[in-house]
């Protein structure tokens, strides 16, 4: 492409690759914001839905668990469902990031964004 410019040709190639990676990162961030995961606890009595970026978007609680004597149990179930959703969101995000770095020929364990 830029053979007469020596190492500048390599620099142009690196810049193009960086630009492609930036574009793909932006697309992936949009996908993660639109992708949802659901965590649950208590065999589905409490369900928390979050985006793959980890933003909690919904919380469903089965009315059968509303017993005033079991307030602490309900609170624990809610926290467990939220944590489950957040862990699934993080796993999905890492999965997508690995797919992106693989597609660009980068090491699979490379942490992005820098």
N, C-alpha and C positions, 0 to 999 in steps of 0.2 A: 504494500500500500504506500508507505512513505519510505522506500528503500534508500533514497539519496540523503535522508536525514539522520542516519545512524540510529542512535538510541532513542531519538524522539519518536520513531515509529513504535517502539515498545511502550513508550509513555502514552502515546495516543491509544494504543490497544488497552492499556491498563485503565485509562480514563473512561473508555467506552464500556469496559467490563464493570467499573464502579458505577457508572450511570445506569447500566442494566440492572445491577444489584439494587440500587436505590429504588428504581421503578418497581421491581419485584417485591421489595420490602414493603413499599407503600400498598401494593395490591394485597399482600399477605395480611397486613394490619387491618385493611378493610374487611377481608374474609374473616379474620378472627373476631372482629367486632360484630359480624353478622352471624357467626356460628354460635350455637348454644349447646350447653351441656347441662345435665340434670344430676344432682347428687341427692341421695336419699338416706334416711335412717329410720329405724324402727320398722323394718320390713315395709317401707313405703308409706308409713304414717305421716312422715314429714318429707317434703321434696323441695329442694332449692334449685332454681334455674339461674345460670349465669352465662355470660358471653365467654368465649374462649380466651378473652383478655382478662377474665376474672371479675367482671362487673356483675353483681347480683341483680337479676331482673325480675324474679318472681319467687314467691314462697307459698307453698300449698301445705295446709295442715288439716289432717283428717279430724273432724269434729269429735270423734269418739275419744280423743285423748284429753279433752278439756275437763279434767277432774281437779277441783281446787286442791285436793290433798296431794296431787302429783305434779305440782307446779315445777319443781326442780327437774323432774324427769322430762317434762315438755321442753324446758329450756335446754337441757342437754341434747335432746333429739334435734332441736332447731339448730344448735351449734354444730352438731355432727353432720347434719345435712348440708349446711353451708360449707363446712370444711371439705366435705366430699366433693361438692360442686367446684370449689376452688382448686382442689387437687386435679380433678378431671380437666379443668380449664388450663391449668399449667401443663399437663401432659399433652393436651391437644396443641397448645402453643409450641411446645418443644418439638412435637412431631412435624408441624408445619415448617418450623425453622430448619429442621434437619433436611426436610424435603427441598427447601429453598437452597441451602448451602450445597447439597448434593448436585442439584441442577446446574449450579454455577461452577462445579468442579472444585469447590472448597472442601477442606477437611470436615468430616461429619461432626466432630466435636468442637468446631469453631463457634464461639459465642457471638451472636449478633443480637441487637445492634452493638457496635463496638463500644 
